[in-house]
Amino acid sequence: MCNCYFCDNEETILFHEHYTFCPNCSAIYTNLMIQKSNCDHIKDGVVAVIRRPWYAENRKVPFIKEDVTGFQKCSICGKSCIADGW
C-alpha cells in the first residue's frame, strides 16, 4: 500500500497491477512515464487520473487528466502533455 497522492490517506487499494483507488477521496489514478510536457507542473511522479477526487481541496496538486478523445493535459494550466506506459 501507499499513501494517496491527493489526500495522503494511508489505506489505498491497488488493483489491475497499476491502478490505485482511494476510498477516502474516491480518486482512481496510475503512474505513467512523462514523455512530453508543455508546462512546469507535469513532472516525474505526477499521476494520470482515471477518476479525480471528490473534493476540490484534494485537486490542488497537479495531475494529468484525459478527455474522452484521449487528449492529455495538465490539471492546473490545461497545457498539453503526453504520458504513457508504466
DOTI-556958 format. One record per residue: z, y, x of N, C-alpha, C, O, CB in turn; residue number from 1. Coordinates in Angstrom, 3 decimals, m for minus. Each point is the difference from the previous one (the first is absolute). Glycine has a CB too. Example, Ala and Ser with C-alpha at 12.3 -4.5 7.8 and 13.67 -1.06 7.14 Angstrom:
REM residues 2
> n_up  n_north  n_east  ca_up  ca_north  ca_east  c_up  c_north  c_east  o_up  o_north  o_east  cb_up  cb_north  cb_east  nr
> 7.800  m5.690  13.190  0.000  1.190  m0.890  0.000  1.200  0.900  0.665  m0.019  1.036  0.581  m1.154  m2.928  1
> m1.966  2.223  1.542  0.060  1.190  0.820  0.730  1.090  m0.770  0.169  1.108  0.509  m2.314  m1.736  0.675  2
***
This chain:
REM residues 86
> n_up  n_north  n_east  ca_up  ca_north  ca_east  c_up  c_north  c_east  o_up  o_north  o_east  cb_up  cb_north  cb_east  nr
> 0.000  m1.190  0.832  0.000  1.190  m0.832  0.000  1.247  0.872  0.451  m0.013  1.145  0.758  m1.232  m2.961  1
> m1.726  2.312  1.240  0.018  1.282  0.690  0.352  1.076  m1.017  m0.175  m0.193  m1.203  m1.548  m0.583  2.911  2
> 2.212  1.892  m1.229  0.337  1.098  m0.897  m1.270  0.597  m0.591  m1.047  0.021  0.646  3.128  0.462  0.685  3
> m1.978  0.000  m2.556  m1.134  0.604  m0.690  m0.466  1.250  0.749  0.816  0.826  0.408  0.023  m1.727  m2.615  4
> m2.131  1.028  2.379  m0.605  1.152  0.664  0.313  1.294  m0.749  0.115  1.054  0.624  m1.945  m2.536  0.242  5
> 1.971  1.423  m2.188  0.170  1.195  m0.817  1.453  0.368  m0.268  0.377  1.162  0.153  m2.529  m1.716  m1.180  6
> 2.975  m0.414  0.631  1.372  0.334  m0.411  1.078  m0.606  0.900  1.191  0.214  m0.227  m2.043  m0.069  m2.086  7
> 0.438  m0.900  3.333  0.904  m0.614  0.968  0.886  m1.096  m0.599  0.985  m0.409  0.615  m1.005  2.564  0.598  8
> m0.329  m2.628  m2.409  0.726  m1.110  m0.613  m0.081  m1.222  0.917  m1.068  m0.308  0.529  0.574  1.202  m2.859  9
> 1.610  m1.585  2.519  0.044  m1.153  0.896  m0.512  m1.283  m0.639  m0.262  m0.972  0.710  2.176  2.042  0.407  10
> m2.061  m1.100  m2.422  m0.356  m1.232  m0.693  m1.454  0.033  m0.470  m0.264  0.140  m1.194  2.653  m0.400  0.472  11
> m3.317  0.134  1.641  m1.408  m0.059  m0.354  m0.448  m1.452  m0.091  0.665  m0.902  0.510  m1.070  3.123  0.603  12
> m0.724  m2.431  m1.763  m0.540  m1.345  m0.179  m1.383  m0.047  0.639  m0.886  0.779  m0.352  2.203  m1.125  m1.803  13
> m1.490  m0.571  3.093  m1.298  m0.182  0.638  m0.770  m1.066  m0.767  0.570  m1.025  m0.375  0.357  1.699  2.644  14
> m2.234  m0.441  m2.509  m0.800  m0.991  m0.709  m1.444  0.023  0.479  m0.440  0.978  0.603  1.944  m0.757  m2.588  15
> m2.229  m1.273  1.724  m1.397  m0.165  0.432  m0.183  0.369  1.470  m1.009  0.601  0.370  0.264  m0.113  m2.706  16
> 1.696  m0.839  3.155  m0.015  0.170  1.450  0.037  1.435  0.512  0.577  0.248  1.059  m1.804  m2.326  m1.041  17
> 0.632  3.029  m0.730  m0.156  1.349  0.548  0.569  1.122  m0.860  0.017  1.154  0.428  m2.016  m2.013  0.660  18
> 2.459  0.545  m2.273  0.409  1.046  m0.933  1.508  0.073  m0.149  0.702  m1.005  0.106  m2.844  0.701  m1.309  19
> 2.625  1.515  0.955  1.429  0.238  m0.212  0.189  0.623  m1.374  m0.711  0.936  m0.369  1.117  m0.640  2.858  20
> 0.548  m0.815  m3.240  0.384  0.566  m1.292  1.440  0.466  0.097  0.856  m0.716  0.518  m2.475  m0.786  m1.772  21
> 1.887  2.697  0.757  1.366  0.518  m0.037  0.465  0.055  m1.454  m0.550  0.773  m0.784  0.172  0.583  2.907  22
> 1.380  m2.158  m2.504  0.489  0.021  m1.375  0.753  1.287  m0.347  0.229  0.281  m1.176  m0.084  m2.758  1.287  23
> 0.235  3.250  0.885  0.711  1.246  m0.237  m0.935  1.119  m0.450  0.295  0.691  m0.975  1.377  m1.391  2.677  24
> m2.796  0.891  m1.008  m0.908  1.113  m0.340  m1.335  m0.481  m0.558  m0.848  0.818  m0.356  1.932  0.523  2.143  25
> m1.280  m2.646  m1.867  m1.191  m0.639  m0.572  m1.262  0.138  0.842  m1.099  m0.246  m0.497  2.099  0.674  m1.692  26
> m0.864  m0.043  3.440  m1.169  0.129  0.878  m0.502  m1.371  0.439  0.783  m0.919  0.238  0.061  3.146  0.555  27
> m2.165  m2.345  m0.689  m0.639  m1.167  0.603  m0.937  0.547  1.064  m0.864  0.828  m0.286  1.029  m2.267  m1.851  28
> 0.012  0.971  3.363  m0.777  0.559  1.107  m0.226  m1.031  1.090  0.596  m1.077  m0.001  0.330  3.331  m0.509  29
> m1.797  m1.900  1.438  m0.295  m0.860  1.134  m0.257  0.853  1.230  m0.332  1.180  m0.109  m0.619  m2.941  m1.416  30
> 1.104  1.170  2.669  m0.314  0.686  1.257  m1.429  m0.350  0.401  m0.359  m1.175  0.066  2.798  1.130  0.666  31
> m3.237  1.044  m0.470  m1.374  m0.193  0.447  m0.194  0.700  1.333  0.806  0.843  0.395  m1.620  m1.014  m2.778  32
> m0.251  m0.181  3.067  m0.332  0.681  1.249  m0.799  1.257  m0.338  m0.985  m0.057  m0.736  0.976  m2.141  2.039  33
> 0.440  3.320  m0.762  m0.691  1.266  m0.225  m1.218  0.034  0.908  0.137  m0.054  1.223  2.021  1.247  m1.864  34
> m3.337  m1.107  0.063  m1.222  0.060  0.789  m0.485  1.423  0.202  m0.530  0.342  1.057  m0.064  m2.579  m1.915  35
> 0.779  3.066  m0.167  m0.433  1.398  0.101  0.855  0.835  m0.940  0.300  m0.411  m1.121  m2.678  m0.269  1.720  36
> 2.764  1.852  m0.130  0.771  0.911  m0.836  m0.497  1.421  0.236  m0.223  0.409  1.140  2.243  m1.944  m1.078  37
> m2.187  2.271  m1.133  m0.450  1.387  0.096  1.150  0.992  m0.148  m0.226  1.181  m0.263  m1.976  m1.895  m0.645  38
> 3.428  0.238  1.076  1.164  0.888  m0.074  1.085  m0.496  0.940  m0.122  m1.078  0.583  m0.423  1.663  m2.972  39
> 1.598  0.191  2.536  1.107  m0.368  0.884  1.068  m0.847  m0.695  0.916  m0.484  0.665  m1.348  2.578  0.589  40
> 0.338  m2.284  m2.564  1.018  m0.757  m0.739  m0.160  m1.511  0.155  0.989  m0.731  0.039  m0.883  2.606  m1.663  41
> m1.339  m2.335  1.709  m0.278  m1.432  0.040  m0.019  m0.473  1.444  m0.918  0.306  0.762  m0.406  m0.157  m2.904  42
> 2.354  m0.901  2.501  0.186  m0.522  1.357  0.404  m1.461  m0.099  0.228  m0.507  m1.099  0.442  2.792  1.988  43
> m0.580  m2.960  0.236  0.491  m1.379  0.000  1.366  m0.049  m0.671  0.835  0.881  0.202  m2.123  m1.396  1.915  44
> 1.504  m0.510  m2.905  1.270  m0.158  m0.705  m0.023  0.525  m1.421  0.907  m0.297  m0.778  0.196  0.460  2.955  45
> m2.125  0.616  m2.538  m0.143  0.482  m1.368  m0.559  m1.144  m0.834  m0.900  m0.710  0.448  0.533  3.122  0.312  46
> 0.885  m2.598  m1.955  m0.393  m1.132  m0.830  m1.111  0.367  m0.976  m0.207  1.167  m0.329  2.516  m2.062  0.544  47
> m3.016  m0.138  m0.666  m0.991  0.142  m1.063  0.638  m0.492  m1.279  0.586  m1.082  m0.036  m2.542  0.786  1.634  48
> 1.842  1.085  m2.643  0.722  m0.271  m1.237  m0.890  m0.673  m1.042  m1.128  0.421  m0.254  2.589  1.542  0.734  49
> m0.920  m3.010  m1.067  m0.627  m0.669  m1.133  0.581  0.594  m1.282  m0.724  0.251  m0.963  0.365  m2.399  2.304  50
> 1.663  2.368  m1.340  0.706  0.605  m1.122  1.005  0.987  0.575  0.955  m0.404  0.664  m1.255  m1.667  m2.136  51
> 0.095  3.357  1.225  0.886  1.013  0.586  1.383  m0.030  m0.661  0.147  m0.535  m1.099  m2.155  1.971  1.618  52
> 3.021  m0.865  0.141  1.362  m0.008  m0.550  0.080  0.732  m1.342  m0.760  0.933  m0.258  1.650  m1.025  2.594  53
> 0.030  m0.343  m3.174  0.214  0.642  m1.299  0.397  1.455  0.140  m0.491  0.854  m0.738  1.156  m3.049  m0.182  54
> 0.205  2.479  1.847  0.647  1.306  0.066  m0.688  0.923  1.004  m0.297  m0.409  1.122  2.453  m0.677  m1.760  55
> m2.407  2.330  0.234  m0.698  0.965  0.850  0.739  0.240  1.313  m0.641  0.206  1.030  m0.275  0.871  m3.083  56
> 2.236  m1.098  2.039  0.749  0.260  1.235  m0.245  m1.073  1.061  0.203  0.246  1.189  1.533  0.917  m2.554  57
> m2.168  m2.349  0.942  m0.312  m1.061  0.954  m1.431  0.084  0.525  m0.374  m0.767  0.887  2.031  m0.666  m2.053  58
> m2.459  2.348  0.635  m1.396  0.135  0.417  m0.213  1.109  1.023  m1.140  0.402  0.232  0.486  m1.254  m2.456  59
> 1.704  1.349  2.833  m0.116  1.106  0.954  m0.484  m0.446  1.369  m0.473  0.829  0.778  2.283  0.309  m2.003  60
> m1.709  m2.397  1.536  m0.505  m0.525  1.274  m1.502  m0.240  m0.148  m0.466  m0.314  m1.095  2.717  m0.773  1.656  61
> m3.013  1.228  0.519  m1.445  m0.224  m0.115  m0.325  m1.470  m0.209  0.665  m0.883  0.541  m1.055  2.866  0.911  62
> m0.643  m2.229  m2.244  m0.509  m1.351  m0.187  m1.481  0.088  m0.333  m0.513  1.061  m0.357  2.777  m1.900  m0.429  63
> m2.930  m0.281  0.909  m1.420  m0.058  m0.310  m0.136  m0.451  m1.444  0.530  m1.039  m0.392  m1.159  0.530  2.809  64
> m0.084  1.299  m3.199  m0.266  m0.420  m1.372  m1.492  m0.218  m0.153  m0.813  0.652  0.656  2.824  0.615  m1.531  65
> m2.351  m2.184  0.008  m1.389  m0.384  m0.189  m0.361  0.162  m1.471  0.732  m0.449  m0.882  m0.619  m1.169  2.829  66
> m1.256  2.270  m2.203  m0.411  0.141  m1.400  m0.781  m1.239  m0.444  m0.202  m0.921  0.791  0.125  3.440  m0.542  67
> m0.352  m2.543  m1.481  m0.664  m1.184  m0.548  m1.342  m0.306  0.658  m0.500  m1.120  m0.107  1.639  1.601  m2.026  68
> m1.721  0.494  2.806  m1.275  m0.228  0.700  0.213  m0.517  1.415  m0.971  m0.330  0.683  m0.058  2.135  m2.053  69
> 2.288  m1.885  1.832  0.296  m0.473  1.345  0.149  1.103  1.024  0.249  m0.285  1.171  m1.458  m1.742  m1.754  70
> 1.064  3.290  0.176  0.154  1.131  0.910  1.469  0.158  0.370  0.851  0.140  m0.878  m2.866  1.006  m0.128  71
> 2.317  m1.168  2.305  1.374  0.124  0.474  0.259  1.446  0.421  m0.850  0.643  0.616  0.862  m3.064  0.144  72
> 1.184  2.921  m1.106  0.343  1.374  0.377  1.497  0.152  0.226  0.810  m0.817  m0.437  m2.775  1.647  m0.865  73
> 2.295  0.236  1.993  1.392  0.338  0.307  0.705  0.461  m1.275  m0.555  0.781  m0.774  m0.073  m0.138  3.148  74
> 1.828  m1.120  m2.585  0.772  0.385  m1.179  0.513  1.427  0.074  0.347  0.583  m1.027  0.298  m2.950  0.770  75
> m0.590  2.940  1.450  0.524  1.356  0.172  m1.101  1.045  m0.178  0.142  0.925  m0.801  1.607  m1.819  2.362  76
> m2.843  0.747  m0.816  m1.043  1.040  m0.001  m1.303  m0.420  m0.671  m0.853  0.848  m0.264  1.861  m0.017  2.343  77
> m1.179  m2.115  m2.360  m1.196  m0.464  m0.674  m1.219  m0.215  0.871  m1.070  m0.331  m0.510  1.949  1.484  m1.395  78
> m0.740  m0.969  3.227  m1.133  m0.224  0.890  m0.265  m1.492  0.155  0.905  m0.825  m0.123  m0.387  2.962  1.340  79
> m1.766  m2.462  m0.948  m0.393  m1.410  0.070  0.566  m0.680  1.251  0.259  0.633  1.023  m2.352  m0.076  m2.290  80
> 2.269  m1.854  1.139  0.430  m0.827  1.120  m0.551  m1.399  m0.231  m0.414  m0.348  m1.106  2.532  1.732  1.481  81
> m2.115  m2.165  0.671  m0.476  m1.376  m0.106  1.045  m0.902  0.650  0.357  0.171  1.166  m2.814  0.553  m1.139  82
> 2.933  m1.681  m0.805  0.955  m0.988  0.496  m0.424  m1.348  m0.542  m0.466  m0.112  m1.134  2.363  1.807  1.255  83
> m1.731  m2.726  0.711  m0.470  m1.313  m0.426  0.731  m1.079  0.777  0.581  0.258  1.054  m2.837  0.690  m1.637  84
> 2.219  m2.152  0.050  0.513  m1.175  0.691  1.496  0.007  0.248  0.710  0.925  m0.394  m2.897  m1.075  1.430  85
> 2.649  m0.897  m0.377  1.415  m0.107  0.348  0.062  m0.237  1.459  1.090  m0.129  0.558  m0.425  m0.755  m2.800  86
***
